[in-house]
Amino acid sequence: MKNSIKAIEIKAFGGPENMQLVDKPLPVPGPGEVRVRLRAMGVNLIDTYHRTGLYPIPLPSGLGVEGAGEVEAVGDGIDLPVGARVAMTMALGAYAEAIILPAAALITLPDAVSFEQAAAILLKGMTVDYLFHDTFPLTGGETVLFHAAAGGVGLIACQWARHIGVNLVGTASTDEKCALAETHGAQICVLSGAQNLPEKLKALAPEGGFPVVYDSVGKDTYRLGLEVLAPLGTFASFGNASGAIEAVAPQDLAAHGSLNFTRPTLATYMAKPGWL
């Protein structure tokens, strides 16, 4: 076995040109830790937030937070067998041949789930999990608004909503994307660039407005969300695809019906004892 690995690293925030392929010593797991030989890595928008500094991280740093592979070595106190198939998310440094993580951060993979499938879906699926079960719990029968319904998180949300009996109204940027969202379970999908979009969405909402808006777009959809929420509704902001929301003014939330605004993250839920 080689005593080094290749990994992607950044030493300054900026564009993709700041990503460097470097050789690093093969990491050795300490007590409670596991070294995973990565077989597949997920690519997510949060990786660009880390690279650009929108979400500041200590530098120099690896990139990537999602992957799957095999247990290659374990530290003291760990009973995971070498060769076990595992996946992880929110594990900064996953753009690498191997990574060290606490054993508690790993999820064992069933044989029927490939490394590629796990690395592509875990972060997105766990995001929908906390949005639908924790941030604004859904029980079935609700009609909700979900922006970017044809994205990676959105397509899982469409399927999940249909499975639990939730009517998901989505938005997407093209007819093709809207068709994809509807095929995956959205009740209806509206073009995000449509004229009179607030009125179109209000017509699809329950009387008074949507009880919740799930928004990963950010700056471009913030004011829209306030307009279409029901009094006492919840704006769940979980991404910044169009840029960060510049300011959340308490008086705006009051003026639109005593709204709730929350900015949840998967990392916060994963840190909650027993959640994972």
Backbone as JSON, one array per atom type, in Angstrom:
{
  "sequence": "MKNSIKAIEIKAFGGPENMQLVDKPLPVPGPGEVRVRLRAMGVNLIDTYHRTGLYPIPLPSGLGVEGAGEVEAVGDGIDLPVGARVAMTMALGAYAEAIILPAAALITLPDAVSFEQAAAILLKGMTVDYLFHDTFPLTGGETVLFHAAAGGVGLIACQWARHIGVNLVGTASTDEKCALAETHGAQICVLSGAQNLPEKLKALAPEGGFPVVYDSVGKDTYRLGLEVLAPLGTFASFGNASGAIEAVAPQDLAAHGSLNFTRPTLATYMAKPGWL",
  "N": [[0.84, -1.2, 0.0], [0.52, 2.2, -0.85], [2.13, 4.96, 0.79], [1.0, 7.43, 0.57], [-1.55, 9.73, -0.57], [-3.64, 11.06, -3.16], [-5.23, 14.23, -3.38], [-7.67, 16.86, -3.59], [-7.04, 20.27, -3.03], [-7.4, 23.54, -1.63], [-5.79, 26.69, -1.28], [-6.46, 29.27, -1.18], [-9.43, 31.27, -1.31], [-11.7, 31.29, -4.1], [-12.02, 30.88, -7.68], [-12.49, 27.85, -9.74], [-9.92, 27.43, -10.62], [-8.32, 27.6, -8.44], [-8.25, 25.16, -7.27], [-6.18, 22.5, -6.44], [-4.39, 19.57, -7.31], [-2.9, 17.5, -5.08], [-0.26, 15.71, -3.4], [-0.51, 13.87, -0.43], [0.38, 12.74, 2.86], [-0.54, 9.39, 3.7], [-3.33, 9.22, 5.7], [-3.56, 8.35, 9.19], [-5.74, 6.56, 11.21], [-6.95, 7.65, 14.39], [-7.89, 6.93, 17.85], [-11.23, 5.84, 17.88], [-11.61, 6.52, 15.27], [-11.85, 6.11, 11.66], [-10.35, 5.05, 8.64], [-11.31, 5.62, 5.39], [-11.26, 4.24, 2.21], [-11.94, 5.91, -0.57], [-14.33, 5.35, -3.07], [-16.16, 6.61, -4.62], [-17.19, 9.98, -5.09], [-19.35, 12.59, -4.09], [-20.68, 15.5, -5.76], [-21.51, 18.74, -4.97], [-23.47, 21.77, -4.54], [-22.66, 23.05, -2.21], [-19.97, 22.62, -2.18], [-18.94, 24.54, -3.9], [-19.57, 26.78, -2.42], [-17.84, 26.5, -0.26], [-15.41, 26.63, -1.66], [-15.39, 29.24, -2.73], [-15.54, 30.77, -0.49], [-17.92, 31.68, 0.48], [-19.13, 30.13, 2.41], [-17.11, 30.24, 4.91], [-14.07, 28.45, 5.48], [-11.32, 27.01, 7.3], [-8.09, 27.58, 5.93], [-5.11, 26.07, 4.52], [-7.35, 23.83, 2.76], [-9.14, 20.78, 2.18], [-11.65, 19.79, -0.25], [-15.12, 19.01, -0.97], [-17.77, 17.07, 0.4], [-19.01, 14.64, 0.54], [-19.2, 11.15, 0.1], [-18.37, 7.7, -0.7], [-17.19, 4.44, 0.14], [-14.76, 1.98, 1.14], [-13.98, 0.63, 4.33], [-10.73, 0.95, 5.39], [-8.81, 1.05, 7.36], [-8.78, 1.03, 10.94], [-9.08, 2.82, 14.05], [-8.3, 2.57, 17.6], [-10.81, 1.02, 19.6], [-12.81, 0.66, 17.76], [-15.18, -1.3, 16.08], [-15.87, -1.76, 13.49], [-15.53, -3.72, 10.6], [-12.61, -4.13, 8.56], [-12.93, -3.46, 5.14], [-15.65, -3.1, 5.15], [-18.52, -1.66, 3.63], [-19.22, 1.71, 3.28], [-20.72, 4.99, 3.69], [-20.62, 8.61, 3.65], [-21.44, 11.97, 4.7], [-21.2, 15.59, 4.83], [-18.51, 15.63, 5.32], [-15.76, 17.13, 5.25], [-13.33, 17.29, 2.77], [-13.61, 15.22, 1.0], [-12.94, 15.03, -1.67], [-10.78, 13.14, -2.46], [-8.44, 10.38, -2.29], [-8.58, 8.92, 0.02], [-9.95, 9.2, 3.35], [-10.12, 10.35, 6.73], [-12.37, 9.75, 9.35], [-14.64, 10.19, 12.16], [-15.96, 7.18, 13.48], [-18.65, 7.24, 14.1], [-19.73, 8.94, 12.24], [-20.22, 7.58, 9.96], [-22.18, 5.73, 7.59], [-23.45, 2.56, 7.14], [-23.52, 0.74, 4.14], [-26.09, -0.92, 2.37], [-25.83, -3.95, 0.41], [-27.17, -3.69, -2.0], [-26.99, -1.07, -2.75], [-25.01, 0.96, -4.66], [-21.63, 2.32, -4.6], [-21.52, 4.64, -6.14], [-24.21, 5.41, -6.29], [-24.74, 5.97, -3.58], [-22.94, 8.07, -3.06], [-23.99, 9.99, -4.68], [-26.5, 10.59, -3.67], [-26.77, 10.81, -0.89], [-26.3, 13.22, 0.72], [-28.27, 14.89, -0.37], [-30.63, 13.41, 0.02], [-30.68, 13.27, 2.84], [-30.97, 15.93, 3.37], [-33.6, 16.48, 2.47], [-34.86, 14.84, 4.3], [-34.43, 16.16, 6.85], [-35.69, 18.59, 6.27], [-38.4, 17.89, 5.83], [-39.09, 16.46, 8.1], [-38.14, 17.69, 10.38], [-37.46, 20.55, 10.2], [-39.82, 21.8, 9.13], [-42.24, 19.94, 9.95], [-43.98, 17.51, 8.06], [-47.07, 15.86, 7.63], [-48.78, 14.81, 5.81], [-51.16, 15.61, 3.34], [-50.74, 18.35, 3.31], [-50.19, 21.31, 1.33], [-47.43, 22.48, -0.26], [-44.75, 24.76, -1.11], [-41.99, 24.34, -3.2], [-39.01, 25.42, -4.22], [-36.81, 25.2, -7.11], [-37.42, 22.59, -8.0], [-36.61, 20.61, -9.74], [-34.0, 20.1, -9.26], [-31.2, 18.34, -7.68], [-31.82, 17.92, -4.89], [-34.47, 18.7, -5.09], [-35.78, 16.81, -6.8], [-35.72, 14.5, -5.25], [-37.26, 15.45, -3.15], [-39.73, 15.77, -4.45], [-40.46, 13.08, -4.97], [-40.53, 12.09, -2.36], [-42.51, 13.67, -1.2], [-44.79, 12.87, -2.67], [-44.92, 10.22, -1.8], [-45.61, 10.46, 0.91], [-48.02, 11.69, 0.79], [-48.18, 14.46, 0.38], [-48.93, 17.51, -1.21], [-46.95, 18.84, -3.51], [-46.0, 21.84, -4.79], [-44.01, 22.97, -7.3], [-41.21, 24.96, -8.5], [-39.34, 25.7, -11.45], [-36.78, 26.31, -13.93], [-37.16, 25.79, -16.67], [-39.35, 24.38, -19.22], [-38.75, 21.69, -19.62], [-37.49, 20.97, -17.26], [-39.58, 21.37, -15.48], [-41.36, 19.4, -16.35], [-39.89, 17.16, -15.65], [-39.87, 17.4, -12.85], [-42.62, 17.06, -12.32], [-43.0, 14.48, -13.27], [-41.62, 13.12, -11.34], [-43.18, 13.45, -9.12], [-44.14, 15.96, -8.28], [-47.04, 17.93, -7.72], [-47.72, 19.99, -9.41], [-45.74, 22.08, -11.53], [-44.3, 25.24, -11.86], [-43.06, 27.66, -14.11], [-40.17, 29.38, -13.19], [-39.56, 31.84, -14.23], [-41.95, 32.89, -15.08], [-44.47, 35.26, -16.08], [-46.25, 37.32, -13.75], [-45.77, 35.63, -11.56], [-46.09, 35.5, -8.66], [-48.91, 35.69, -8.42], [-49.75, 33.43, -9.85], [-48.72, 31.39, -8.25], [-50.05, 31.87, -5.83], [-52.61, 31.18, -6.59], [-52.43, 28.46, -6.64], [-51.99, 27.77, -4.08], [-53.11, 26.83, -0.75], [-56.04, 28.33, 0.78], [-55.24, 31.54, 1.78], [-52.51, 31.13, 1.61], [-49.28, 29.42, 1.29], [-48.29, 27.05, 3.78], [-45.63, 26.6, 4.2], [-42.54, 27.45, 2.68], [-40.01, 25.98, 0.93], [-36.8, 26.77, 0.28], [-34.03, 26.88, -1.73], [-32.85, 28.62, -3.4], [-32.42, 31.32, -2.73], [-31.35, 34.62, -2.85], [-32.81, 35.52, -5.16], [-35.41, 34.59, -4.84], [-36.39, 35.29, -2.4], [-38.11, 37.55, -1.7], [-40.37, 36.78, -3.1], [-41.12, 34.46, -1.75], [-41.98, 35.51, 0.72], [-44.28, 36.79, -0.11], [-46.08, 34.76, -0.84], [-46.54, 33.14, 1.3], [-48.62, 31.85, 3.91], [-50.22, 33.58, 6.66], [-48.33, 33.34, 9.64], [-46.78, 31.43, 8.49], [-43.91, 29.45, 7.4], [-40.69, 30.21, 6.3], [-38.32, 28.34, 4.93], [-35.1, 28.44, 4.48], [-32.59, 26.97, 2.72], [-30.38, 27.12, 1.09], [-28.29, 28.83, -1.39], [-28.4, 29.33, -4.2], [-28.72, 31.41, -6.06], [-27.31, 33.36, -4.89], [-26.56, 34.76, -1.65], [-29.2, 35.6, 0.63], [-29.66, 38.96, 1.25], [-30.54, 40.42, 3.49], [-32.59, 39.81, 6.29], [-35.35, 41.19, 7.42], [-36.92, 41.82, 10.46], [-39.27, 43.39, 10.52], [-40.33, 43.02, 7.97], [-41.08, 40.33, 8.05], [-43.08, 40.5, 9.97], [-44.89, 42.22, 8.68], [-45.83, 40.66, 6.59], [-47.41, 38.81, 7.77], [-46.65, 37.81, 10.33], [-44.49, 35.99, 9.98], [-42.35, 33.06, 10.08], [-38.87, 32.66, 9.9], [-36.28, 30.53, 8.97], [-32.99, 29.16, 8.92], [-31.84, 26.36, 8.32], [-29.28, 23.8, 8.65], [-27.78, 20.81, 7.43], [-25.58, 19.86, 8.86], [-26.03, 20.78, 11.47], [-28.24, 19.29, 12.32], [-27.13, 16.72, 12.12], [-25.31, 16.82, 14.18], [-26.87, 16.61, 16.38], [-27.55, 14.6, 19.1], [-28.39, 11.24, 18.48], [-29.82, 11.81, 16.16], [-28.79, 11.06, 13.63]],
  "CA": [[0.0, 0.0, 0.0], [1.28, 3.45, -0.88], [2.04, 5.76, 2.02], [0.51, 8.76, 0.24], [-2.8, 9.78, -1.34], [-3.89, 12.27, -3.93], [-6.4, 14.95, -2.89], [-7.87, 18.24, -4.06], [-6.84, 21.21, -1.94], [-7.34, 24.97, -1.95], [-5.02, 27.51, -0.34], [-7.1, 30.59, -1.17], [-10.79, 31.22, -1.85], [-11.78, 31.8, -5.47], [-12.6, 30.05, -8.72], [-12.02, 26.47, -9.86], [-8.47, 27.4, -10.86], [-7.63, 27.51, -7.15], [-8.21, 23.76, -6.85], [-4.91, 21.88, -6.79], [-4.22, 18.15, -7.02], [-1.69, 17.43, -4.27], [0.07, 14.46, -2.7], [-0.52, 14.04, 1.02], [0.66, 11.48, 3.56], [-1.68, 8.53, 3.99], [-3.72, 9.52, 7.09], [-3.65, 7.22, 10.1], [-6.86, 6.79, 12.14], [-6.73, 7.63, 15.82], [-8.96, 6.27, 18.6], [-12.59, 6.19, 17.47], [-11.63, 6.97, 13.87], [-11.8, 5.12, 10.58], [-9.9, 5.52, 7.33], [-12.14, 5.09, 4.3], [-10.73, 4.36, 0.85], [-13.09, 6.41, -1.3], [-14.57, 4.78, -4.4], [-16.99, 7.59, -5.34], [-17.36, 11.24, -4.36], [-20.46, 13.42, -4.55], [-20.4, 16.9, -6.09], [-22.67, 19.5, -4.5], [-23.32, 23.23, -4.54], [-21.93, 23.5, -1.03], [-18.53, 22.6, -2.5], [-18.61, 25.85, -4.47], [-19.63, 27.76, -1.33], [-16.57, 26.37, 0.46], [-14.29, 27.07, -2.51], [-15.41, 30.69, -2.92], [-15.51, 31.46, 0.79], [-19.26, 32.05, 0.94], [-19.1, 29.46, 3.71], [-15.66, 30.23, 5.2], [-13.44, 27.29, 6.1], [-9.89, 27.26, 7.51], [-7.24, 27.27, 4.79], [-5.55, 25.33, 3.35], [-8.41, 22.87, 3.06], [-9.7, 19.92, 1.16], [-13.0, 20.11, -0.7], [-16.03, 17.87, -1.09], [-18.31, 16.67, 1.7], [-19.86, 13.46, 0.39], [-18.51, 10.08, -0.59], [-18.63, 6.32, -0.31], [-16.04, 3.59, -0.1], [-14.55, 0.81, 2.0], [-13.14, 0.8, 5.5], [-9.39, 0.47, 5.07], [-8.09, 0.91, 8.63], [-9.57, 1.55, 12.06], [-8.37, 3.14, 15.27], [-8.69, 1.83, 18.8], [-12.19, 1.13, 20.05], [-13.74, 0.58, 16.63], [-15.42, -2.69, 15.7], [-16.19, -1.88, 12.07], [-14.52, -4.56, 9.96], [-11.95, -3.67, 7.35], [-13.67, -3.91, 3.98], [-17.07, -2.73, 5.24], [-18.95, -0.63, 2.67], [-19.77, 2.81, 4.06], [-20.89, 6.29, 3.03], [-20.57, 9.72, 4.59], [-21.7, 13.3, 4.18], [-20.67, 16.66, 5.66], [-17.16, 15.18, 5.66], [-14.94, 18.0, 4.42], [-12.12, 16.63, 2.29], [-13.98, 13.98, 0.3], [-12.28, 14.97, -2.97], [-9.5, 12.53, -2.11], [-8.41, 8.93, -2.41], [-8.93, 8.36, 1.32], [-10.33, 10.22, 4.33], [-10.28, 9.92, 8.13], [-13.59, 10.27, 9.95], [-15.14, 9.45, 13.32], [-16.79, 6.05, 13.07], [-20.06, 7.59, 14.27], [-20.18, 9.73, 11.1], [-20.35, 6.7, 8.79], [-23.41, 4.97, 7.4], [-23.18, 1.3, 6.47], [-24.28, 0.62, 2.9], [-26.6, -2.23, 1.94], [-25.18, -4.45, -0.8], [-27.91, -3.3, -3.2], [-26.71, 0.34, -3.04], [-23.64, 1.1, -5.16], [-20.88, 3.47, -4.11], [-21.9, 5.8, -6.94], [-25.55, 5.84, -5.86], [-24.66, 6.56, -2.24], [-22.24, 9.35, -3.12], [-24.82, 10.94, -5.41], [-27.82, 10.85, -3.1], [-26.87, 10.84, 0.57], [-26.49, 14.57, 1.24], [-29.55, 15.42, -0.84], [-31.7, 12.71, 0.71], [-30.71, 13.67, 4.24], [-31.51, 17.29, 3.39], [-35.06, 16.36, 2.42], [-35.27, 14.23, 5.57], [-34.58, 17.15, 7.92], [-36.68, 19.61, 5.89], [-39.77, 17.37, 5.92], [-39.38, 15.84, 9.39], [-37.66, 18.49, 11.5], [-37.57, 22.0, 10.02], [-41.26, 22.01, 9.11], [-42.7, 18.56, 9.81], [-45.14, 17.26, 7.21], [-47.75, 14.63, 8.01], [-49.63, 14.36, 4.71], [-52.31, 16.47, 3.08], [-50.35, 19.74, 3.15], [-49.75, 21.82, 0.03], [-46.22, 23.24, 0.05], [-44.0, 25.29, -2.25], [-40.59, 23.89, -3.19], [-38.27, 26.0, -5.34], [-35.8, 24.34, -7.74], [-37.97, 21.25, -7.81], [-35.97, 19.65, -10.63], [-32.61, 19.91, -8.86], [-30.92, 17.09, -7.0], [-32.66, 17.85, -3.7], [-35.86, 18.85, -5.48], [-36.36, 15.57, -7.34], [-35.97, 13.62, -4.1], [-38.4, 16.02, -2.42], [-40.95, 15.45, -5.2], [-40.81, 11.68, -4.72], [-40.84, 11.94, -0.93], [-43.82, 14.29, -0.97], [-45.82, 11.99, -3.2], [-44.98, 9.02, -0.97], [-46.28, 10.72, 2.19], [-49.32, 12.33, 0.56], [-48.08, 15.92, 0.4], [-49.05, 18.14, -2.53], [-45.78, 19.71, -3.68], [-45.99, 22.77, -5.91], [-42.61, 23.27, -7.53], [-40.8, 25.9, -9.54], [-38.12, 25.34, -12.18], [-36.46, 27.36, -14.9], [-37.52, 25.44, -18.05], [-40.44, 23.42, -19.36], [-38.2, 20.35, -19.48], [-37.27, 20.73, -15.83], [-40.9, 21.24, -14.85], [-41.88, 18.07, -16.7], [-39.13, 16.21, -14.84], [-40.38, 17.49, -11.48], [-43.95, 16.48, -12.26], [-42.84, 13.04, -13.43], [-41.1, 12.58, -10.09], [-44.14, 13.52, -8.03], [-44.72, 17.28, -8.01], [-48.43, 18.08, -8.15], [-47.61, 20.89, -10.55], [-44.51, 22.87, -11.51], [-44.49, 26.52, -12.53], [-41.81, 28.25, -14.57], [-39.72, 30.42, -12.25], [-39.52, 33.11, -14.93], [-43.27, 33.21, -15.61], [-45.06, 36.54, -15.71], [-47.23, 37.24, -12.67], [-45.49, 34.41, -10.81], [-46.74, 35.46, -7.35], [-50.34, 35.41, -8.56], [-49.9, 32.02, -10.27], [-48.48, 30.53, -7.1], [-51.13, 32.05, -4.86], [-53.77, 30.45, -7.08], [-52.2, 27.04, -6.38], [-51.8, 27.6, -2.64], [-54.34, 26.79, 0.06], [-56.58, 29.65, 1.1], [-54.37, 32.3, 2.67], [-51.1, 30.99, 1.24], [-48.59, 28.18, 1.64], [-47.83, 27.0, 5.17], [-44.17, 26.58, 4.22], [-41.79, 27.55, 1.43], [-38.66, 25.41, 1.02], [-36.09, 27.61, -0.69], [-32.57, 26.75, -1.85], [-32.4, 29.57, -4.42], [-31.81, 32.42, -2.0], [-31.6, 36.04, -3.1], [-33.79, 35.8, -6.21], [-36.77, 34.14, -4.51], [-36.73, 35.64, -1.03], [-39.31, 38.39, -1.62], [-41.49, 35.97, -3.59], [-41.55, 33.58, -0.67], [-42.75, 36.28, 1.69], [-45.58, 37.15, -0.69], [-47.0, 33.64, -1.04], [-46.73, 32.39, 2.54], [-49.78, 32.14, 4.74], [-49.88, 34.13, 7.97], [-47.66, 32.4, 10.55], [-46.08, 30.43, 7.7], [-42.46, 29.28, 7.62], [-39.75, 30.3, 5.18], [-37.18, 27.48, 5.23], [-34.03, 28.76, 3.54], [-31.54, 25.97, 2.91], [-29.35, 27.23, 0.07], [-28.03, 30.17, -1.93], [-28.0, 29.12, -5.58], [-28.68, 32.7, -6.76], [-26.62, 34.29, -4.0], [-27.11, 34.8, -0.3], [-30.19, 36.62, 0.98], [-28.86, 40.06, 1.78], [-30.97, 40.81, 4.83], [-33.92, 39.38, 6.72], [-35.8, 42.25, 8.32], [-38.06, 41.39, 11.27], [-40.51, 44.11, 10.18], [-40.89, 42.39, 6.78], [-41.76, 39.11, 8.49], [-44.32, 40.92, 10.65], [-45.82, 42.81, 7.71], [-46.39, 39.61, 5.72], [-48.27, 37.88, 8.52], [-45.95, 37.19, 11.46], [-43.85, 34.8, 9.4], [-41.16, 32.48, 10.68], [-37.76, 32.44, 8.97], [-35.27, 29.66, 9.54], [-31.89, 28.79, 8.01], [-31.29, 25.12, 8.86], [-28.21, 23.11, 7.94], [-27.68, 19.38, 7.72], [-24.56, 19.64, 9.89], [-26.62, 21.01, 12.79], [-29.05, 18.12, 12.68], [-26.25, 15.56, 12.31], [-24.65, 16.96, 15.48], [-27.86, 16.36, 17.44], [-27.43, 13.19, 19.53], [-29.47, 10.33, 18.1], [-30.53, 12.16, 14.92], [-28.29, 10.29, 12.49]],
  "C": [[0.87, 1.25, 0.0], [1.1, 4.21, 0.43], [1.63, 7.19, 1.74], [-0.81, 8.63, -0.53], [-2.82, 11.06, -2.16], [-5.19, 12.89, -3.44], [-6.47, 16.31, -3.56], [-7.78, 19.17, -2.86], [-6.92, 22.64, -2.47], [-6.54, 25.68, -0.87], [-5.54, 28.93, -0.26], [-8.49, 30.43, -1.75], [-10.8, 31.8, -3.26], [-12.41, 30.8, -6.41], [-12.02, 28.66, -8.77], [-10.51, 26.37, -10.07], [-7.67, 27.33, -9.56], [-7.53, 26.08, -6.62], [-6.92, 23.12, -7.35], [-4.94, 20.4, -6.42], [-2.88, 17.99, -6.31], [-1.49, 16.01, -3.75], [0.14, 14.75, -1.21], [-0.16, 12.7, 1.67], [-0.63, 10.69, 3.8], [-2.09, 8.75, 5.44], [-3.89, 8.25, 7.91], [-4.78, 7.48, 11.1], [-6.42, 6.72, 13.6], [-7.85, 6.89, 16.53], [-10.33, 6.77, 18.15], [-12.72, 6.59, 16.01], [-11.48, 5.81, 12.9], [-11.19, 5.77, 9.35], [-10.71, 4.81, 6.26], [-11.41, 5.31, 2.99], [-11.92, 4.7, -0.05], [-13.14, 5.81, -2.7], [-15.44, 5.69, -5.26], [-17.15, 8.82, -4.47], [-18.53, 12.01, -4.95], [-19.98, 14.84, -4.83], [-21.66, 17.7, -5.78], [-22.39, 20.99, -4.54], [-22.52, 23.73, -3.34], [-20.43, 23.48, -1.26], [-18.09, 23.94, -3.08], [-18.67, 26.93, -3.4], [-18.35, 27.72, -0.5], [-15.41, 26.94, -0.37], [-14.23, 28.58, -2.62], [-15.32, 31.46, -1.61], [-16.86, 31.96, 1.25], [-19.54, 31.39, 2.28], [-17.63, 29.33, 4.09], [-15.22, 28.94, 5.9], [-11.96, 27.62, 6.32], [-9.09, 26.81, 6.29], [-5.82, 26.93, 5.27], [-6.57, 24.26, 3.74], [-8.67, 21.96, 1.87], [-11.07, 20.41, 0.76], [-13.82, 18.82, -0.81], [-16.47, 17.4, 0.28], [-19.04, 15.34, 1.67], [-19.09, 12.38, -0.35], [-18.93, 8.72, -0.08], [-17.4, 5.48, -0.64], [-15.98, 2.45, 0.9], [-13.66, 1.18, 3.17], [-11.79, 0.15, 5.22], [-8.55, 0.25, 6.33], [-8.94, 1.53, 9.73], [-8.66, 1.85, 13.24], [-8.87, 2.32, 16.44], [-10.16, 2.07, 19.12], [-13.22, 1.02, 18.96], [-13.92, -0.88, 16.22], [-15.92, -2.84, 14.26], [-15.13, -2.74, 11.38], [-13.88, -3.87, 8.77], [-12.67, -4.28, 6.15], [-15.15, -3.58, 4.0], [-17.37, -1.59, 4.27], [-19.69, 0.47, 3.43], [-19.93, 4.05, 3.19], [-20.87, 7.37, 4.1], [-20.97, 11.01, 3.9], [-21.31, 14.32, 5.24], [-19.29, 16.28, 6.19], [-16.17, 15.95, 4.8], [-13.62, 17.32, 4.06], [-12.39, 15.37, 1.5], [-13.45, 13.92, -1.13], [-10.87, 14.41, -2.74], [-9.6, 11.03, -2.3], [-8.8, 8.24, -1.1], [-9.21, 9.5, 2.29], [-10.44, 9.58, 5.7], [-11.53, 10.57, 8.69], [-13.89, 9.54, 11.25], [-16.06, 8.31, 12.85], [-18.28, 6.39, 13.14], [-20.61, 8.39, 13.1], [-20.46, 8.88, 9.86], [-21.69, 5.99, 8.8], [-23.06, 3.71, 6.63], [-24.09, 1.15, 5.26], [-24.82, -0.79, 2.71], [-25.92, -2.65, 0.63], [-25.86, -3.95, -2.07], [-27.66, -1.85, -3.61], [-25.25, 0.46, -3.45], [-22.96, 2.29, -4.52], [-21.33, 4.74, -4.83], [-23.28, 6.32, -6.53], [-25.49, 6.54, -4.51], [-24.02, 7.94, -2.28], [-23.06, 10.41, -3.83], [-26.04, 11.4, -4.63], [-27.83, 11.16, -1.6], [-27.12, 12.24, 1.11], [-27.87, 15.12, 0.86], [-30.72, 14.73, -0.14], [-31.81, 13.09, 2.17], [-31.21, 15.11, 4.39], [-33.03, 17.27, 3.36], [-35.59, 15.78, 3.73], [-35.45, 15.31, 6.64], [-35.6, 18.22, 7.56], [-38.1, 19.15, 6.16], [-40.11, 16.81, 7.3], [-39.02, 16.72, 10.58], [-37.91, 19.99, 11.33], [-39.03, 22.44, 9.98], [-41.88, 20.64, 8.87], [-43.99, 18.46, 8.99], [-45.75, 15.91, 7.59], [-48.61, 14.05, 6.91], [-50.83, 15.27, 4.58], [-51.95, 17.93, 2.9], [-50.06, 20.05, 1.68], [-48.62, 22.79, 0.28], [-45.58, 23.74, -1.24], [-42.54, 24.89, -2.11], [-39.91, 24.45, -4.42], [-37.19, 25.04, -5.84], [-36.19, 22.87, -7.62], [-37.35, 20.2, -8.72], [-34.49, 19.49, -10.33], [-32.42, 18.58, -8.14], [-31.76, 16.9, -5.75], [-34.13, 17.86, -4.1], [-36.49, 17.57, -5.99], [-36.6, 14.54, -6.24], [-37.17, 14.12, -3.31], [-39.72, 15.7, -3.12], [-41.39, 14.01, -4.92], [-41.24, 11.46, -3.28], [-42.22, 12.5, -0.63], [-44.94, 13.4, -1.47], [-46.01, 10.77, -2.31], [-45.75, 9.26, 0.32], [-47.58, 11.5, 2.03], [-49.32, 13.83, 0.68], [-48.16, 16.44, -1.03], [-47.92, 19.16, -2.68], [-45.95, 20.52, -4.95], [-44.54, 23.2, -6.1], [-42.43, 24.43, -8.49], [-39.52, 25.37, -10.18], [-37.97, 26.3, -13.34], [-36.85, 27.05, -16.34], [-38.69, 24.48, -18.06], [-39.96, 21.99, -19.14], [-37.99, 20.0, -18.0], [-38.6, 20.58, -15.09], [-41.51, 19.87, -15.13], [-41.18, 17.0, -15.86], [-39.64, 16.21, -13.4], [-41.75, 16.82, -11.35], [-43.9, 14.97, -12.42], [-42.4, 12.39, -12.12], [-42.04, 12.8, -8.91], [-44.68, 14.89, -7.68], [-46.16, 17.32, -8.5], [-48.5, 18.94, -9.4], [-46.3, 21.66, -10.4], [-44.71, 24.1, -12.37], [-43.12, 27.07, -12.93], [-41.4, 29.41, -13.65], [-39.63, 31.8, -12.9], [-40.86, 33.55, -15.48], [-43.72, 34.6, -15.19], [-46.11, 36.32, -14.63], [-47.04, 35.98, -11.82], [-46.14, 34.41, -9.43], [-48.22, 35.1, -7.44], [-50.58, 33.95, -8.96], [-49.71, 31.09, -9.08], [-49.58, 30.66, -6.05], [-52.38, 31.28, -5.28], [-53.65, 28.95, -6.81], [-52.09, 26.73, -4.9], [-53.14, 27.37, -1.95], [-54.83, 28.21, 0.33], [-55.68, 30.35, 2.12], [-52.9, 32.19, 2.34], [-50.52, 29.65, 1.65], [-48.18, 28.18, 3.11], [-46.31, 27.04, 5.28], [-43.65, 26.74, 2.8], [-40.4, 26.99, 1.7], [-37.84, 26.04, -0.1], [-34.58, 27.4, -0.64], [-32.01, 27.74, -2.86], [-31.77, 30.79, -3.77], [-32.28, 33.79, -2.44], [-32.76, 36.28, -4.06], [-35.22, 35.45, -5.83], [-37.22, 34.55, -3.11], [-38.01, 36.45, -0.94], [-40.54, 37.63, -2.09], [-42.02, 35.07, -2.49], [-42.39, 34.3, 0.37], [-44.17, 36.55, 1.18], [-46.57, 35.98, -0.7], [-47.2, 32.79, 0.21], [-48.01, 32.81, 3.24], [-49.34, 32.83, 6.02], [-49.38, 33.03, 8.91], [-46.94, 31.28, 9.81], [-44.57, 30.46, 7.94], [-41.7, 29.36, 6.31], [-38.52, 29.49, 5.58], [-36.13, 27.68, 4.15], [-32.88, 27.79, 3.75], [-30.48, 26.0, 1.81], [-29.29, 28.62, -0.52], [-27.67, 30.11, -3.41], [-27.9, 30.43, -6.37], [-27.89, 33.75, -6.0], [-27.3, 34.33, -2.65], [-28.18, 35.88, -0.16], [-29.48, 37.73, 1.72], [-29.25, 40.46, 3.19], [-32.36, 40.25, 5.08], [-34.37, 40.37, 7.79], [-37.0, 41.78, 9.13], [-39.36, 42.1, 10.9], [-41.16, 43.55, 8.92], [-41.65, 41.12, 7.15], [-43.08, 39.44, 9.18], [-45.35, 41.4, 9.64], [-46.49, 41.78, 6.82], [-47.15, 38.55, 6.5], [-47.56, 37.14, 9.62], [-45.28, 35.88, 11.04], [-42.66, 34.33, 10.24], [-40.1, 32.3, 9.59], [-36.72, 31.58, 9.65], [-34.23, 29.3, 8.49], [-31.22, 27.53, 8.55], [-30.12, 24.61, 8.02], [-28.2, 21.64, 8.35], [-26.69, 19.12, 8.85], [-25.13, 19.82, 11.29], [-27.44, 19.82, 13.23], [-28.18, 16.9, 12.93], [-25.54, 15.61, 13.66], [-25.59, 16.7, 16.65], [-27.79, 14.89, 17.85], [-28.65, 12.37, 19.13], [-30.12, 10.64, 16.77], [-30.09, 11.27, 13.76], [-28.72, 8.83, 12.59]]
}
